[in-house]
Amino acid sequence: MASCCRLSSSLSWCMRSRSCSSSLRRLAVTWRSNKRGRDVLLFKDEIDPKCFSRTEYDFTCFFETADNKTYDFFYKTDEEKRCDVSVQRTFKGSFLHICIFPPEDIYMFVLTHLRVVEAGTNATLYTRSVSVEDQVLLDPPTNVSLCHTGLPGQLQVTWHVDKAWESKGERQRVQTLTSLIPGEVLELQMRIHIIKYGLDETSGHWSHWSQPVATMVPQSAGDISLECYTSDLQNITCQWHENIYEDVIYKLFYRLDP
């Protein structure tokens, strides 16, 4: 399944010295009670019933109501079937109605027609048609790192994706950030989603943001008035002006040419 897909990544970064924040959440297919409210927020802009798939071999749809009435959830590919819906209460007192599709009813590249009906009145609450491959929700990138390239104003970002979505066996991805502000502390987070070949780039859901990582953008020697000297041709002493950037810890990197 994954061979017909490719990954797209989104980078978000800000300088530590400026205002910058992000809300980190993680979706669990098991809908654990301590994460349930935050999980729903990830889909707050999606139309109901909201759906996602972790692997393209699973499929879950849900909707939220303020009351605890009984609703019937129907889905149809060839013939219409009724889903065995479970109900869970959120931290804010609303109710999640969750349909986990049986594996034998999960089809790729076929529209699945959804219909939610209030059992007492037979009134239709929601209708929607979805494709499983367009509802993929990935875990956020892991092992996100910021590395120096050896040039001022540049950083290299590396990260890993889940094994199930590897491309040609390569889990580690690399991207270089340029035109950064030397001496500033950069904080970075990433998120990813699937792009289907031949379909719109908005296919699939954006993952949660990764855990933030931070480092100082490398500076040139001239930026900090760096001066080095030796008095015995064995030891080298370097000094620079610390008051150029406030409240930072400096690290000096050097390279010996062969």
PyMOL commands that set and color helices and strands:
alter all, ss='L'
color gray80, all
select helices_A, chain A and resi 2-4+36-41+103-105+132-134+163-165+221-224+242-244
alter helices_A, ss='H'
color red, helices_A
select strands_A, chain A and resi 5-15+50-52+60-65+71-76+80-83+86-89+95-100+112-118+124-130+142-148+155-160+172-177+185-196+213-216+227-229+237-239
alter strands_A, ss='S'
color yellow, strands_A
deselect
rebuild
show_as cartoon
